[in-house]
């Protein structure tokens, strides 16, 4: 389970963000959240620093996606 989860996280991390539709961005944001929460459950038990690093990188990517979803105000 852990190896499969880490493989999914790695695949998500290497995915490009360009040319995504709004619905793709929403789906990617939800997928990132799901991955982060699942990795966090494992991290709580093992306290593995690698898992924390993966969660941090996924969070950065998730924030970039959400920033693009929210857009910039025009004022």
Secondary structure as the mmCIF struct_conf table of DSSP 4:
data_model
#
loop_
_struct_conf.conf_type_id
_struct_conf.id
_struct_conf.beg_label_comp_id
_struct_conf.beg_label_asym_id
_struct_conf.beg_label_seq_id
_struct_conf.end_label_comp_id
_struct_conf.end_label_asym_id
_struct_conf.end_label_seq_id
HELX_RH_AL_P HELX_RH_AL_P1 UNK A 2 UNK A 13
TURN_TY1_P TURN_TY1_P1 UNK A 14 UNK A 14
BEND BEND1 UNK A 15 UNK A 15
TURN_TY1_P TURN_TY1_P2 UNK A 18 UNK A 19
HELX_RH_AL_P HELX_RH_AL_P2 UNK A 22 UNK A 46
HELX_RH_AL_P HELX_RH_AL_P3 UNK A 49 UNK A 70
#
